[in-house]
Amino acid sequence: EREMSSSPLLDEEEEVRGRGEGSCCGSQRRWWWEAARFVDKGEAKNQVLFSVPMILTNMSYYSITLISVMFAGHLGDLQLAGSTLANSWATVTGFALMTGLSGALETLCGQGYGAKLYRMLGIYLQSSMLTSLLSSVAVSIVWWFSEPILVALGQEPAVSSAAAAYMRPLIPGLFAYGLIQCLLRFLQTQSTVLPLVVCSVVPLALHVGLTYLLVHPAGLGFGGASLAATISLWVSLAMLAVYVNYSKKFAETWPGFSLEAFQHVIPSMRLAVPSAVMVCLELWAFELLVLLAGLMPNSERSTSLIAICVNTEAVTFMVTYGFSAAVSTRVSNELGAGNIDKAKNAVTVTLKLSIFLALTIILLLIFGHDLWARSFSDSPVIIKEFASMTPLLSTSILFDSAQGILSGVSRGCGWQHLAAWTNLAAFYVIGMPIAILLGFKFALHDKGLWIGLICGLFCQACTLLVITLRTNWAELDLSVRKEKLPVLV
């Protein structure tokens, strides 16, 4: 086997080389305009067929934790508050981190598969799983001591105690979730997506009955709801592991467990850490809006309204995430194979698809905002206020859709560190300060907070777009072909 001696994806100079004067020349400057003038129907069809299973998979895993919260919430008001707080805390501190860390595989396995370095995909998978397990240990300690942490953050003691009781049975589920994300990326980068639906929908279907049995007949009550989520996640992990280990399809990409994976843990973390940072920074910005809403004069109304908007944005982003995964896979595969034109074509096709879908969702929201708001609240005041927020929410959905696709391009190219810095500046230097200024100083309240978020999303999308357009794709392609090793040292 040839010795791996250089790494354009793990070396910043190689990753960003080509942005500058060279990227402003002729065809480099106009490739996106030429590609935007027509629609590649074949590419669009393939991306839709890829994205739909990814969307279903993402929704299934989201629903597992949501169903547990719903069962817990029916046990009483305190249980509802505790499980809701626990689910939010678990997402912010654990699930988002695991999702972000696995993003390194979108670069490593994606480009490795395109470059036909099949054996290395299994090595990268194992190194990423090691990173996930180590991170889960650290997060589980935080989860175990959630009660004093939440109280210190200003939450009510009774609710904090309930949240901690809900989270402890969920700790083993965190380990399963992290490993699931690694396996999802491993399969995704090989364009194997239909089995992902089976391995997520089947546990989801079982989860409904399992949660009922543990909460009521088994008498486990509140803790049974989160324990059911843990069991369902482990069932999904077992299904994925059996499929990868025994399917002949992965004979080349899964060589079995190897000590070689330990050599790649530290280098791969150079992609995993910024990938996790870029995911967490954006998610934390949305959660921060809910906390800021709690400081408004009419905190109960403001918190409910902003929470509905945040949940709406999260649901719509699930659709975007499917296409984000598609463009990440297509770009990384084609760059690895040296097909630069196909990589650029995939970017423009996905952007057009995402904008079309975002506009469709916006139209549905405009005409059905009252019906949607009633699924969250029966309060006429909340429903009326949500209607007034719909134009702002529609704007944020459009920008969020665009940035989601461009973030996928970043993961496919190995620009996670650039995206992380972009998210930090867009949300915490621009977006949140504007939200605080407009919401409190200028007394725009809920609308002011959301306008600040829109400013952050706009800056995020524009910056990622500039990075994508001004990259010297030809130079990036040449470096990949030159080394034939797009991944590790």
N, C-alpha and C positions, 0 to 999 in steps of 0.2 A: 504493500500500500504506500502511496506517495506521502511523504511527510508534509504536514500542514505548516507552512512557514509564514503565511501572511493572511490578513483578514480585513478585507475592505469593509465588512459589516460591523466589525467590532473595533475598527480604528476610525476615529472621528475625522481625521484628515481625508481618508478614503471616502467616508460617507458623504462628506459635504463638498468634496473636490468637484470643481466644475461650476460652482455658483460664482458668479462674478462676470468679468468681461466676456469670457468665452461663451457664457450662456446667453448672451444678448445677440449673438450673431444669427442672421438670416433665419434658416430653417429651425434652429433651436428656439428662437423666440416665437415662431409662428406655428409650431406643431399642434398646439392645442386648438388654435383657430381653425386650422385645416380639418382636424378631426371633429370639431364641433359642427361642421357644416353638413354632416350626414350621420345617419344612424346605422351602425353595424347590427343588422337584425339578428345575425347568427350569434354574435357576442352577447347581445341583449338577452336573447332567449336562454343561452347557457347560464348567464348570471342570475336570471329569474329562477331557473330550475335549481341553481345552487343556493340561492338566498332563501327561498320558501322553507326548505327543511331546516335551515339555520334559525329562521324566525320561530318556527314551531318548537324547536329544541330549546331556544332561549326562553320562550314563554312557558314551557313545561317546567323548567327548573325554577323560574320565578313563581309559578303557581304552587309549587310544593310548599314553600315557606309561607306563602299567602294563605293557603288553605289551613295550615296549622294555626295561624293567627286568627282566622275566622272561627275555628272550633274553640280556641281558647277564649276569644272575645265573648262567646255566648255563655260563658260561665259566670259573668258578672262584669260590672264596670271597672273594677280594679284589675281584673284579669285582662280586660280589653286594653286598658291603658298600659299595663305591664308588658303584654305580648307585643303591642305596637311599638313601644319604646325599645324593647329587646330586638325586634326585627330590624328597626332602623339602626340601632347601635351595631348589630351584627353585620349589617351591610356595609356600614361606613368603616368599621375597623377590621373586618375579616373577609367577607365575600368579595368586595371590590378589590381588595389587595390580591387575593388569589387569582381573580380574573386578570388583573394587570400583570402579575408575574408571569402568567402563562403566555402573555403577548410576545415574549421573546421567541417562542416557537414559531410564531407566524413568520418571522424573519428567517430563523435558522432552518427549520424544516421546509419552509416554502421555497427558499432559494436552493437549499440542498436537494430537494426533489427535482427542481427544474434543471439543476446541474448534474442530475443522475448520480448523486452521492447517496445512494439509497441506504446503505448500511448505517451512515451517520445519523439518519433520522431517528433510529432507535436509541442511539447514544445521546442525542440531544434531548429526547423524551425523558430518559432516565435522569440526566443532569437537572432538567427542569423539575422533575418530580422530587428530587432530593431538596432542591431549593424550596419547593412548596411545603414539604414536610417540616423542614427547619423553621420556616416562617409560621406554620400552623402551631408549632410548639410555643413560640413567642406570643402569638395572638391568643392562644388558649389560656395563658396565664392572665392576660388582661381580662378576658371574658370571665374567668373564675372570680376575679375581684371586681366585678362590674359594679356591685352595689355601692361601695365607698366612692368609686370614681364618678358614677352618675350623680350621687348626692353632692359631691364637690363641684360638679358642673351645674348645680342649681336645680336638679330634678327633685320632686317630692320623695321623701324617704320611703313611704309605703309603695309608691310606684316603682322606685328603684329596687326595692327588695323583691317585688314581683318579677321585674325584668331579669334580675340576677338568677332567680329560681327557674325562670324559663330558659335562660341561656346555658346553664350548666349541662343539661342533657343534650344540648345542641353542639357541644364541643367536639365529640367524635365526628359529627357531621361536617365540621369545618375541614378536617383532614380528608374526608371523602370528596368534598366539594373541590378542594385544591387539586387533587389527583384527577378528578373528572375534567376539570378545565384543561389540564395538560393533555389528556387523551383526546379531548375534543379538538384541540389545535393540531395534534398529530394526525388525526383523521381528516380534518378540514383541509390541511395543506396538501393532502393527496386527493382532494376532491371527492372524498368518501363521506357523503352527508346523509343519505337515506337511513343508514343504520343508526345514526345519531337520534333520529326521530323515534325509532323503535325503543332505543335504550333510555329515552327520557319520557315518552308518553306512557309506556307500560308501567314504570314506577309511579308515575303521576296517578294513573288509574287505580293502582293498588293503594296509593297513599290515602285516598279518600276513605276507603273502608278501614284501613289500618288505623287512621287517626280516630275514627269513631270508636273502634274497638278499644283502643288504649285509653281514650278520654272517659268513656262511659262504662261499658261492660267490665273492663279490667280495673276500673276505679282509680286510674292514675291521675285523672283530672288534668289540671293545668300543665304539669310536667309531661304528661303523656302526649300532648300536642307537639311539643318540640322533639320529644323522643321519636315520634313517628316520622318527623322530617329527617332525623338522623338515619333511621333505618331505611327510608326510601332512597336517600342519597347513596347509602352503601349498596343497596340493591342495584341502582343504576351503575355504580362503579364496577360491581362484579360483572354485570352484563357487558360493559365496555371492555373490561380486561379479558374476559373469556373470548370475546369476538376478535380482539387484536391478537391474542396469543394462539388461537387455534385456526384462524382464517388463513388459507393459503395465499390470499391476496397480499399479505404483509410478510411473505417469506423473505423478501429482500430488505424491507425497511425495518423489520423487527428481528434482530439477530439474537435476541434473548438478553438476559441481564449480563452486564459486563462491568468490571472495575474501571474500565476506561472512562466511564461516565464521570467519575470523581475528578478527572483531569479537566473537565469542561465546566464544572460548576461555577468557579470564579469568573472565567471569561464570559460565560453566558449571562452572568448577573449584570454585566455591563449593558446588556439590553433589557434584562428583566426588571431591574430597579427603576430605570427611567420609564419603562412601560407601565409599571405599577403606579409611579408618581403621576403620570399623565392621566390615568384613569381616576385615581383618588382625588386629585386636585379639582377635577370637574365635578365629581359627585359631591364632594364636601361643599362646593359653592352652592349647590341646590339645597343641601341640608342647612347651610348657614342662613339661607333666605327664610326657612321655616323658623329658625331661632330668632331672627331679627323681627319676624312678624309677631312673635310673642311679646316683643317690647313695645308694640304699637298701643295707642290709647284704648282701642277696642280689641284687645289681644285675642279673645276667643274667636271673634269673627275673622280677624286678619289671619290668624293661624290656620283656620279651617279653609279659607279661600286660597291662601298660598299653597297649602298642602294639596288641595285639589289640582291646582295648576301644576305642581311638581309631579304628582302622580300621572297627570295627563301627558306631560312631557316624557315621563319614563315609559309609558305605554307606547307612545308614538316612536320613541327611539328604538324600541325592540325591532320595529320594521327596518329602520335605518341600519341597525347593527347587523342584520342579515346581509345587507348589501355591502356594509363595511368589511365583513368577513370575506365576501366574494371578491372585492377589489384587492384586499390584502393578499389573498391566495393567488389571484391572477397575476398581479404585479410581481410578487416574489417568485412565482414559478417561471414567468417569462424572463425576468432579469437573470435568474439562475441559468436558464437555457440560452441566454444571449439574444433573446428576441425583443429588442428594445421597442420596435414599432408596435408590437402586440401589447406590450406593457402600457405604453402611452394610450393606445386605443382603448384598453380596458378602463383606464382612469376616466376618460371622457364619457364612455358609455355609462359607467356607473353613476357619474355625476348627473347625467341627464335623467337616468331612471330615478334617482333619489329626489330630484327636484319635482319630477312628475308625481311621484308618490306623496311627497310633502304637500303639494298643491291639492291633491285629491283628499288627503286627510284634513287639510285646512277647510276645504269646501264642506266636508261632512261636519266639521266642528262648527262652522258658521251657521249652518242650517239646523244643526241638532244640539246646540250647546245647552239648551234647557233640559232636554232629555238626558244628556250626559251628566249634567250637574245633579239631577235628581237621583242618579245612582249613588251619589256620595252623601247627599243631604236633602232633607225635606223642607228646610228652612227657605221661605220665600225671599228673605233678605240675601242669603248666600247665593241662591239661584240668580237673582237679579244682579248681584255684584259680579258673579262669574260671567254673565253676559257682557258686562262692561269691560271685562278683562280679555274677552275673546280676541279682539284685534291684536292686542299685545302678545297673547299666547300664540296666535297664528304666526306672527313675525318671528318669535323665538323658535318655533318648530321648523320654520324654513331654514334659519341659520344653523340650527342644531343638526338638521339633516345634512347640510353641506359639510359642516365640520366633521361629522361622523364618517363620511366617505373619505375626506382628506386625511383623517386620523388613520383610517385603514391603509391608505397609501403610505403613510409614514411608517406604519408597522411593517408593511411589505418591503419597504426600502431599507429599513434599519435606522430610521431617523427618530427613534423614540426620545432621545435626549433633546432634540430640537422641539418636538411636540410638548415635552414636559416643561421646558422653559416658556414656550408659547402659552400654555395653560396657566402657568404661574402668573405671567404678566397680564394676560387677558382678563382673568377673573379676580386676582387679588391686588393688582396695581390699578386696573381700570374698572372692571365691572362692579365689584363689591363696594369700593369707595363711592362710586356714582350712585349705587343703590342706597347706601346709607345717607348720602347727601340729599338725594331727591326724596327719599322716604321720610326722613326726620326733619332735616333743615328746611326743606321746601314743602313739607307736609303733604306730599303726594301719596303717602302711606303705601298701600299695596301696589298701586300702579308704579310708584317711584321705585320700589324694590325690583319689580319685574323689568322696568326700563333699564335699570343697572345691569341686570342679567343679560338683556338683549345686547347692550353695549359690549359686554364681555364675549358673548357668542359671536358677535359681528367681528370683533378684533381677532378672535381665535380663528374663525373661518378665513378671514382675509390674509392673516399671516401664513397659515398653512397653505393657502392657495398660491401666495407669492413664492414660498419655498418650493412648491411643486413645479410652478411655471418656470422659475429661474434656475432650476437644476439642469446641469448639462447632462442630459440623459445619455447622449452618445459616449461621453467620458465615463459615466458610471457603467455603461454596458461594456466598454472596452476593458475596464478594470476587472469586471467579473469574468470575461472571457480569457483575459490574460492569465489570471490565477487559476481558473477552473475550481476555485475554492472560495465560495462566497461566504464562508461562515467562521470557522474557528482557527486559532493558531495551534 
